[in-house]
């Protein structure tokens, strides 16, 4: 196995792993690929009202438990003067308010924030159906129900088609005699749903009532809508009791599956519950982060997000350094720019982030220019290298202090950020440029100094790009892709762009010879 092949395999593993982790965080955890992406969050409020009679009061309300396609973001229970607890029954979750003695009109609130996430909780196995209980009907309703069930069974082959045909019969414009008898005067959606459940039970098909809300912004005093859920092939399937269509409707959040009641009040009367909802936008990245924390996703639990905020802020800048390294590699290996030091431009670019670009360039030119003048004087004193470098560092510190004091007196607050410049790097830059001046002349100093400044500016522009900043912090897996690209560029041995001008004459001669 040749080194080139080994490198190709390693780069493929790095790049594919990085891209794979990025796509996983995007599609599975919901991290947006673009900064500033917003997602709609629904705030649903349940208002419970009843009249207490001075006796002990117990209020029980069914709560949504992992509704499909939706993520529960936050819950609030407003219950002044009441004790509160939650209980998880076999098929539902309920809130329980208690008070020893209250009287008069009472109002309790439950508020829930949810947002839609396709595929959320769909892998969860629903509870198996409870054993069927016989439906008690009196004559002539029992005979009418059995006749209707027998008739529907003739037109169906399984539980799904039986449910569809049954719903058609209950909502047909020309109702059969048995259907008219069973419906009577109660021709509403809720009663039809319960009647369908009883008829399905007679046909020995497990079914249950499902209650939910259609999400429409600004709606007030809404009631839950009843649906039918039928168990077949080890899964539950939802049906609209009016249209017979299957599946969860769009913008529909399931509030309660099965259960005996939505609201129970002991010690009070005239109880009712109604719902209001409002829509607002929140950052998709924050919602995805909350979802990852709640689900204990490894990429969130063992990541930069688990660090304290102070360390996270530090890593915002640290993770930008590889981007600067990629710019240096491209400019040196492909373009052919010469710089003073390999990675000095990256550190200068980091200083530019703190000082802003124009201010940083001016400070860099002033410090390096002044340092070169003083360094040229030190060269006549025949100092040893260690002493000379130490002297240059002291000079650089003195120059930076002088710039800060003068800018403060002149009211130039931007120049005070001169302290963000790396003093040791500046001292070494001055030393290298001074030696270069003595050996190769001022022309080479301008080329390398100008190249370093140009690369630092390009690195600054890339590192301060909003998309790059967002990607490097929220998708640190991009470091693997960055590493793979740098390793690929590391094997490039062809001509640099700056070297092509050397062969311009040969290219012109070749073109002229072909034209003849």
C-alpha positions as CSV (number, residue, x, y, z in Angstrom):
1,X,0.0,0.0,0.0
2,X,1.6,3.2,-1.2
3,X,1.7,6.4,1.0
4,X,-0.5,8.2,-1.6
5,X,-3.1,5.5,-1.3
6,X,-2.9,5.5,2.5
7,X,-3.4,9.3,2.4
8,X,-6.4,9.0,0.1
9,X,-8.1,6.5,2.4
10,X,-7.4,8.6,5.5
11,X,-8.7,11.8,3.8
12,X,-11.8,9.9,2.6
13,X,-12.5,8.7,6.2
14,X,-12.0,12.1,7.6
15,X,-14.1,14.0,5.1
16,X,-16.9,11.4,5.0
17,X,-17.0,11.3,8.8
18,X,-17.2,15.0,9.1
19,X,-19.9,15.4,6.5
20,X,-21.8,12.4,8.0
21,X,-21.8,13.9,11.5
22,X,-22.9,17.3,10.1
23,X,-25.8,15.7,8.2
24,X,-26.8,13.7,11.3
25,X,-27.0,16.8,13.5
26,X,-29.0,18.5,10.8
27,X,-31.6,15.8,10.0
28,X,-31.8,13.9,13.3
29,X,-31.2,16.6,15.9
30,X,-32.6,19.5,13.8
31,X,-29.6,21.8,13.8
32,X,-30.0,24.4,11.0
33,X,-27.3,24.7,8.3
34,X,-27.8,28.4,8.1
35,X,-27.4,31.0,10.9
36,X,-30.5,33.0,11.9
37,X,-32.9,30.2,10.9
38,X,-36.2,30.5,12.8
39,X,-38.8,27.9,13.7
40,X,-42.4,28.3,14.7
41,X,-43.2,27.6,18.4
42,X,-46.8,27.2,19.5
43,X,-47.8,28.2,23.0
44,X,-51.0,26.4,24.0
45,X,-52.9,27.4,27.1
46,X,-55.6,25.3,28.7
47,X,-57.9,27.3,31.0
48,X,-59.9,25.3,33.6
49,X,-62.9,26.9,35.2
50,X,-65.2,25.5,37.8
51,X,-67.2,26.5,40.9
52,X,-66.0,25.1,44.2
53,X,-68.4,24.5,47.1
54,X,-66.0,24.8,50.1
55,X,-65.1,21.1,50.2
56,X,-61.7,19.5,49.3
57,X,-61.1,19.9,45.6
58,X,-59.2,17.5,43.3
59,X,-58.8,18.5,39.6
60,X,-57.3,16.1,37.1
61,X,-56.5,17.1,33.5
62,X,-55.1,14.8,30.8
63,X,-51.8,16.1,29.4
64,X,-50.1,15.5,26.0
65,X,-47.4,12.8,26.1
66,X,-44.9,12.9,23.3
67,X,-47.4,13.8,20.5
68,X,-46.2,12.6,17.0
69,X,-44.2,15.2,15.0
70,X,-44.1,17.6,18.0
71,X,-41.5,18.2,20.7
72,X,-42.6,19.4,24.2
73,X,-40.4,22.4,24.9
74,X,-41.7,23.7,28.2
75,X,-44.6,23.3,30.6
76,X,-46.1,25.7,33.1
77,X,-48.7,25.0,35.7
78,X,-50.4,28.1,37.2
79,X,-52.1,27.0,40.4
80,X,-52.0,29.6,43.1
81,X,-53.2,28.1,46.4
82,X,-53.2,24.6,45.1
83,X,-50.9,21.7,45.5
84,X,-49.8,20.1,42.2
85,X,-48.4,16.8,41.1
86,X,-48.2,14.7,37.9
87,X,-49.1,11.1,37.5
88,X,-48.4,8.7,34.7
89,X,-51.1,6.2,34.1
90,X,-50.9,3.2,31.7
91,X,-51.8,5.1,28.5
92,X,-51.8,8.8,29.5
93,X,-50.2,11.5,31.6
94,X,-52.3,13.6,33.9
95,X,-51.9,16.8,36.0
96,X,-53.5,16.9,39.5
97,X,-54.3,20.0,41.5
98,X,-55.5,19.7,45.1
99,X,-56.8,22.0,47.7
100,X,-58.3,21.3,51.2
101,X,-61.1,23.9,51.1
102,X,-61.9,26.5,48.4
103,X,-65.2,28.1,47.4
104,X,-66.4,30.2,44.6
105,X,-65.3,30.4,41.0
106,X,-61.9,28.9,40.4
107,X,-59.5,29.2,37.5
108,X,-56.4,27.0,36.8
109,X,-54.0,27.3,33.9
110,X,-51.8,24.8,32.0
111,X,-49.4,26.2,29.4
112,X,-47.4,24.2,26.9
113,X,-44.8,25.2,24.3
114,X,-44.3,22.8,21.4
115,X,-42.7,23.0,18.0
116,X,-43.0,20.7,15.0
117,X,-40.2,18.3,14.1
118,X,-40.9,15.8,11.4
119,X,-40.3,12.2,12.5
120,X,-40.2,13.1,16.2
121,X,-41.4,10.2,18.5
122,X,-42.6,8.1,15.5
123,X,-40.2,5.3,16.5
124,X,-41.9,5.0,19.9
125,X,-44.0,1.8,20.2
126,X,-47.5,2.6,21.2
127,X,-49.1,0.8,24.1
128,X,-50.9,-2.4,23.1
129,X,-54.7,-2.3,23.2
130,X,-56.6,-3.0,26.3
131,X,-58.9,-6.1,26.3
132,X,-62.2,-5.4,24.6
133,X,-65.1,-4.8,26.9
134,X,-68.6,-5.7,25.8
135,X,-70.8,-2.8,24.7
136,X,-74.1,-2.7,26.6
137,X,-77.0,-1.6,24.3
138,X,-80.7,-1.8,24.8
139,X,-83.2,-2.8,22.2
140,X,-83.8,-1.7,19.5
141,X,-80.3,0.0,19.4
142,X,-78.5,-3.3,19.9
143,X,-80.2,-4.9,16.9
144,X,-79.5,-1.8,14.8
145,X,-75.9,-1.8,15.8
146,X,-75.4,-5.5,15.0
147,X,-77.1,-5.0,11.6
148,X,-74.8,-2.1,10.8
149,X,-71.7,-4.0,11.8
150,X,-72.7,-7.0,9.7
151,X,-73.4,-4.8,6.7
152,X,-70.1,-3.0,7.0
153,X,-68.2,-6.3,7.4
154,X,-69.5,-7.5,4.0
155,X,-67.9,-4.4,2.4
156,X,-64.5,-4.6,4.1
157,X,-61.6,-7.0,4.4
158,X,-59.6,-5.7,7.4
159,X,-59.8,-3.3,10.3
160,X,-58.7,-0.3,8.1
161,X,-61.3,-0.8,5.4
162,X,-63.9,-1.7,8.0
163,X,-63.3,1.7,9.8
164,X,-63.4,3.6,6.5
165,X,-66.7,2.0,5.4
166,X,-68.2,2.5,8.9
167,X,-67.4,6.2,8.9
168,X,-68.9,6.5,5.4
169,X,-72.1,4.9,6.7
170,X,-72.3,7.3,9.6
171,X,-71.8,10.3,7.4
172,X,-73.7,9.3,4.3
173,X,-76.2,11.9,3.0
174,X,-78.8,9.1,2.8
175,X,-78.6,7.4,6.1
176,X,-79.8,3.9,6.5
177,X,-82.6,3.2,9.0
178,X,-80.2,1.6,11.5
179,X,-77.8,4.5,11.4
180,X,-80.6,7.1,11.8
181,X,-81.8,5.1,14.9
182,X,-78.3,5.0,16.4
183,X,-77.5,8.7,15.8
184,X,-80.9,10.1,16.8
185,X,-80.7,13.8,17.3
186,X,-77.0,13.8,18.3
187,X,-75.4,14.3,14.9
188,X,-72.2,15.9,16.1
189,X,-68.5,15.0,15.6
190,X,-67.9,13.9,19.2
191,X,-70.9,11.6,19.4
192,X,-70.1,10.0,16.0
193,X,-66.6,9.3,17.2
194,X,-67.8,7.6,20.4
195,X,-70.5,5.6,18.4
196,X,-67.8,4.4,16.0
197,X,-65.7,3.2,18.9
198,X,-68.6,1.2,20.2
199,X,-69.4,-0.3,16.8
200,X,-65.7,-1.2,16.3
201,X,-65.8,-3.0,19.7
202,X,-68.8,-5.0,18.5
203,X,-66.7,-6.0,15.5
204,X,-63.9,-7.0,17.9
205,X,-61.6,-4.3,16.5
206,X,-59.5,-2.5,19.2
207,X,-60.1,1.3,19.0
208,X,-59.9,4.3,21.2
209,X,-60.8,8.0,21.2
210,X,-58.0,10.5,20.4
211,X,-58.4,14.1,21.2
212,X,-56.3,16.9,19.7
213,X,-56.1,20.5,18.6
214,X,-55.7,22.2,15.2
215,X,-52.9,24.8,15.5
216,X,-54.1,28.1,14.2
217,X,-52.5,31.3,15.5
218,X,-54.6,33.6,17.6
219,X,-57.4,31.1,18.2
220,X,-59.2,31.4,21.6
221,X,-61.7,29.3,23.6
222,X,-61.2,26.2,21.4
223,X,-62.3,22.7,22.2
224,X,-60.5,19.4,21.5
225,X,-61.4,17.6,18.3
226,X,-62.2,13.9,18.5
227,X,-60.6,11.3,16.2
228,X,-60.6,7.5,16.1
229,X,-57.5,5.4,16.5
230,X,-57.7,1.8,15.4
231,X,-55.2,-0.9,16.2
232,X,-54.0,-3.2,13.4
233,X,-50.8,-4.9,12.5
234,X,-49.2,-4.0,15.8
235,X,-49.7,-0.3,15.3
236,X,-52.4,2.4,15.8
237,X,-53.8,4.2,12.8
238,X,-55.7,7.5,13.1
239,X,-59.0,8.3,11.3
240,X,-61.1,11.4,10.9
241,X,-64.6,10.4,12.1
242,X,-66.3,12.7,9.5
243,X,-64.2,12.3,6.4
244,X,-62.7,8.9,7.0
245,X,-59.2,10.0,6.0
246,X,-56.3,8.3,7.7
247,X,-53.1,9.8,9.2
248,X,-52.3,12.8,11.4
249,X,-53.6,16.0,9.8
250,X,-51.2,18.9,9.2
251,X,-50.8,21.3,12.2
252,X,-52.6,18.9,14.4
253,X,-51.2,18.1,17.9
254,X,-52.6,15.1,19.7
255,X,-53.5,15.9,23.3
256,X,-55.0,12.7,24.7
257,X,-55.0,9.1,23.6
258,X,-57.6,6.9,25.1
259,X,-58.4,7.6,28.7
260,X,-61.7,7.9,30.4
261,X,-62.0,11.7,30.4
262,X,-60.2,14.9,29.6
263,X,-61.1,16.7,32.8
264,X,-62.2,15.4,36.2
265,X,-63.2,17.8,39.1
266,X,-64.1,16.5,42.6
267,X,-65.5,19.0,45.0
268,X,-66.8,21.4,42.3
269,X,-69.4,21.8,39.6
270,X,-69.9,23.5,36.2
271,X,-66.4,22.5,35.2
272,X,-65.1,23.2,31.7
273,X,-61.8,23.5,29.9
274,X,-61.0,25.5,26.7
275,X,-57.8,26.2,24.8
276,X,-56.1,29.2,23.3
277,X,-52.9,29.2,21.2
278,X,-50.5,31.7,19.8
279,X,-47.6,31.3,17.4
280,X,-44.1,32.8,17.7
281,X,-40.7,32.3,16.1
282,X,-37.6,31.1,18.0
283,X,-34.0,30.3,16.8
284,X,-33.9,26.8,15.4
285,X,-30.4,26.2,16.8
286,X,-31.6,26.8,20.4
287,X,-34.6,24.4,19.9
288,X,-32.3,21.7,18.4
289,X,-29.9,22.2,21.3
290,X,-32.7,21.8,23.8
291,X,-33.9,18.7,22.0
292,X,-30.4,17.2,22.0
293,X,-30.1,17.8,25.8
294,X,-33.4,16.3,26.6
295,X,-32.7,13.2,24.5
296,X,-29.1,12.9,25.8
297,X,-27.8,12.8,22.3
298,X,-24.0,11.9,22.4
299,X,-23.0,14.8,20.1
300,X,-24.7,17.2,22.5
301,X,-23.9,15.5,25.8
302,X,-20.2,15.2,25.0
303,X,-19.6,18.4,23.2
304,X,-18.6,22.0,23.5
305,X,-22.2,22.8,24.7
306,X,-21.5,20.9,27.9
307,X,-18.7,23.3,28.8
308,X,-19.3,26.4,31.0
309,X,-20.2,29.6,29.1
310,X,-16.8,31.2,29.6
311,X,-15.1,28.2,28.0
312,X,-17.6,28.1,25.2
313,X,-16.8,31.8,24.3
314,X,-13.1,30.9,24.2
315,X,-13.7,28.0,21.9
316,X,-15.6,30.3,19.5
317,X,-12.2,31.8,18.6
318,X,-10.2,28.7,19.0
319,X,-12.3,26.8,16.4
320,X,-11.6,29.6,13.9
321,X,-7.9,28.9,13.9
322,X,-8.1,25.9,11.6
323,X,-10.0,28.1,9.1
324,X,-7.1,30.5,9.2
325,X,-4.7,27.5,8.7
326,X,-6.5,26.4,5.6
327,X,-6.2,30.0,4.2
328,X,-2.5,30.0,4.9
329,X,-2.0,26.6,3.2
330,X,-4.0,27.7,0.1
331,X,-2.1,31.0,-0.2
332,X,1.3,29.5,0.3
333,X,1.0,26.2,-1.6
334,X,-1.4,27.1,-4.4
335,X,-0.9,30.9,-4.8
336,X,2.7,31.0,-3.8
337,X,2.7,34.0,-1.5
338,X,5.7,34.2,0.8
339,X,5.0,35.2,4.5
340,X,7.1,36.0,7.4
341,X,6.6,32.8,9.4
342,X,4.2,30.0,8.7
343,X,1.3,30.7,11.0
344,X,2.0,34.3,12.1
345,X,-0.8,35.6,9.8
346,X,-3.4,33.5,11.8
347,X,-2.4,35.1,15.0
348,X,-2.5,38.5,13.4
349,X,-6.0,37.7,12.0
350,X,-7.1,36.8,15.5
351,X,-5.9,40.2,16.7
352,X,-7.8,41.8,13.9
353,X,-11.0,40.2,15.1
354,X,-10.6,42.1,18.4
355,X,-9.4,45.4,16.9
356,X,-11.5,45.5,13.7
357,X,-9.6,45.3,10.4
358,X,-8.7,48.9,9.6
359,X,-7.5,49.7,13.2
360,X,-5.6,46.4,13.3
361,X,-3.8,47.0,10.1
362,X,-2.7,50.5,11.2
363,X,-1.5,49.3,14.6
364,X,0.4,46.4,12.9
365,X,2.1,48.8,10.5
366,X,3.0,51.3,13.2
367,X,4.4,48.6,15.7
368,X,6.3,46.7,13.1
369,X,7.7,49.8,11.3
370,X,8.8,51.4,14.6
371,X,10.2,48.1,15.8
372,X,12.3,47.7,12.6
373,X,13.8,51.2,13.1
374,X,14.8,50.4,16.7
375,X,16.0,46.9,15.7
376,X,18.3,48.4,13.2
377,X,19.9,50.5,15.9
378,X,20.2,47.4,18.2
379,X,22.0,45.5,15.4
380,X,25.0,48.0,15.8
381,X,25.4,47.0,19.5
382,X,26.5,43.4,18.7
383,X,24.0,41.9,21.1
384,X,23.5,38.1,21.3
385,X,20.3,36.6,19.8
386,X,18.6,36.0,23.2
387,X,19.3,39.5,24.5
388,X,18.4,41.1,21.2
389,X,15.0,39.3,21.0
390,X,14.3,40.2,24.6
391,X,15.2,43.8,23.9
392,X,12.8,43.8,20.9
393,X,10.0,42.4,23.1
394,X,10.5,45.2,25.6
395,X,10.5,47.7,22.8
396,X,7.3,46.2,21.4
397,X,5.6,46.4,24.8
398,X,6.7,50.1,25.1
399,X,5.4,50.9,21.7
400,X,2.0,49.3,22.5
401,X,1.8,51.1,25.8
402,X,2.6,54.4,24.0
403,X,-0.1,53.8,21.4
404,X,-2.6,53.1,24.1
405,X,-1.8,56.2,26.1
406,X,-1.8,58.5,23.1
407,X,-5.0,57.1,21.8
408,X,-6.7,57.5,25.2
409,X,-5.6,61.2,25.3
410,X,-6.9,61.7,21.8
411,X,-10.2,59.9,22.5
412,X,-9.5,57.0,20.0
413,X,-11.0,54.1,21.8
414,X,-10.4,51.6,19.0
415,X,-6.6,52.0,19.3
416,X,-6.8,50.8,22.9
417,X,-7.3,47.3,21.6
418,X,-3.6,47.2,20.7
419,X,-3.1,44.9,23.7
420,X,-4.8,42.0,21.8
421,X,-1.8,41.8,19.5
422,X,0.5,38.9,20.3
423,X,3.7,40.6,21.6
424,X,6.0,37.6,21.2
425,X,4.9,37.1,17.6
426,X,5.4,40.7,16.8
427,X,8.9,40.7,18.3
428,X,9.8,37.6,16.2
429,X,8.4,39.2,13.1
430,X,10.5,42.3,13.6
431,X,13.6,40.2,14.2
432,X,13.0,38.1,11.1
433,X,12.3,41.1,8.9
434,X,15.4,42.8,10.2
435,X,17.6,39.8,9.4
436,X,15.9,39.6,6.0
437,X,16.6,43.3,5.4
438,X,20.3,42.7,6.1
439,X,20.6,39.6,4.0
440,X,18.2,40.1,1.0
441,X,17.4,43.8,1.1
442,X,14.2,45.8,1.6
443,X,12.5,44.4,-1.5
444,X,12.2,40.9,0.1
445,X,11.0,42.5,3.4
446,X,8.2,44.2,1.5
447,X,7.3,41.0,-0.3
448,X,7.1,38.8,2.8
449,X,5.7,41.5,5.0
450,X,3.0,42.4,2.5
451,X,2.3,38.7,1.9
452,X,1.9,38.2,5.7
453,X,-0.5,41.1,5.9
454,X,-2.5,40.0,2.9
455,X,-2.9,36.5,4.2
456,X,-3.9,37.8,7.6
457,X,-6.5,40.1,6.0
458,X,-7.9,37.2,4.0
459,X,-8.0,34.9,7.0
460,X,-9.7,37.7,9.0
461,X,-12.4,38.0,6.3
462,X,-13.0,34.3,6.3
463,X,-12.9,33.9,10.1
464,X,-15.4,36.7,10.7
465,X,-17.8,35.5,8.1
466,X,-21.1,34.9,9.8
467,X,-21.7,31.5,8.2
468,X,-18.1,30.3,9.0
469,X,-18.4,31.4,12.6
470,X,-21.8,29.6,12.9
471,X,-20.5,26.4,11.3
472,X,-17.3,26.1,13.2
473,X,-18.9,26.5,16.6
474,X,-22.2,24.6,16.0
475,X,-20.7,21.9,13.7
476,X,-17.2,21.4,15.0
477,X,-17.2,18.2,12.9
478,X,-16.2,20.5,10.0
479,X,-12.7,20.3,11.5
480,X,-12.4,16.8,10.1
481,X,-13.3,18.1,6.6
482,X,-10.8,20.9,7.1
483,X,-8.1,18.5,8.1
484,X,-8.7,16.3,5.1
485,X,-8.5,19.3,2.7
486,X,-5.2,20.4,4.3
487,X,-3.7,16.9,4.0
488,X,-4.7,16.7,0.3
489,X,-3.2,20.1,-0.4
490,X,-0.1,19.0,1.4
491,X,0.8,16.6,-1.5
492,X,0.5,19.3,-4.1
493,X,3.9,19.8,-5.8
494,X,2.8,21.6,-9.0
495,X,3.4,25.2,-10.0
496,X,2.0,28.1,-7.9
497,X,-0.2,30.7,-9.5
498,X,2.5,33.3,-8.8
499,X,5.0,31.2,-10.8
500,X,2.9,31.1,-14.0
501,X,4.1,34.5,-15.0
502,X,7.6,33.1,-15.4
503,X,6.4,31.0,-18.3
504,X,4.3,33.6,-20.0
505,X,6.9,34.2,-22.7
506,X,7.0,30.5,-23.5
507,X,3.2,30.3,-23.7
508,X,3.1,33.3,-26.1
509,X,5.8,31.8,-28.3
510,X,3.8,28.5,-28.4
511,X,0.6,30.3,-29.4
512,X,2.4,32.3,-32.2
513,X,4.0,29.2,-33.6
514,X,0.7,27.4,-33.8
515,X,-0.9,30.4,-35.6
516,X,1.7,30.2,-38.3
